[in-house]
Amino acid sequence: MASENYCEVRTTQGIFRDWSMVSVSWGIETDWVRQFQFQLAEPDDRMRVLRPGARCDIALAGQVAVSQGVVRVRQVGFDARRHGIQVAGLGRPGVLTQSSFEPKQGVFRGYSFESIAKSVLQRYGLKFRLDSVPDAASIPYRGVAVMHGETPFSFLERLARQRGIWLRTEADGTVVGGVPEGGSTVTLEEGVNILGGTLYEEDPGVGEIVFRSQQPGSDSLFGKPASEISAETKIGSGTGRRIGLAEEPAGQRELQARADMEAAATLAENLRVVITHQGWLKPGTGALWNLLDPVTVKSRTLFGSDNAVSLRAWSVTCSQSSDAPGTTTTVEMVSSALFGQRYPDATKSDDFYSPKASPAVPEAET
């Protein structure tokens, strides 16, 4: 059994695990392609196999965190007293962020997000799965086209935003949309298994988010119902409004989903809790962290009380260095309220700022 402190970079030419620095990370939104970086303090001729374009698997504590990752960068330096090698790369879906998607390859009419995602990803040998389907996920798109210079990642992210779908990737490169149901909650507690933590909270600055759109008229749809579609959601105590325009022509239901997504994304930025713990495995389990894992955090220093706060994992960074604190994991978290669960038991207040937004509704006429 591999040591819980080993990071193994597995290649067809052998396994490397004597690193002076390790960083492997994955997250939601812009960080959804897994990234890795390693540093070797002593020369090793075998390391020549880890050149840009090389494939490798990365295992932390014996569990694969990145399968068929691609080395993007290799740096070597030395002087009279020191020498070192640094290697960095991305998981399999990295190609989705590196290359443009030909506009002629993608014009989709009448397809759902799941159908479009599978069609796009299969061209790169990748799979797609949709967890706990959001209400608007099944609404077909009237007609969407790839923009010039747009990457497959930005294209899918743009469409997902319109249907309230969060995107992430798994170790094998599978792209996953939606929020996983259930899952056992991990408890991180100050004085027990937390090495350190930070809290960032910010008032949204506005009280309402409004989205507007139009859609093509017809004999049965014309006038304001076609040209003045709008949806609004309330997110805070502020009096200001943020007004946005839908990326594509949208009906009322689609626009409400877009406004809900904007509200959730705004509140995700307004509350971030970052916790560092020892080791790479989730405390009390034998597994690596999954994105959107439910987490209960108890910290009087951060929250001002001993009450448990319900959060979900947003990004994960597994690190190791020759300096203290050695092998650690840093988990960035957001409120569970963004995903429909406000409190740990769904009824009792956690006695802490828990951002929330009302479901989007048609904007009232003024």
Disulfide bonds with the S-S distance in Angstrom:
none
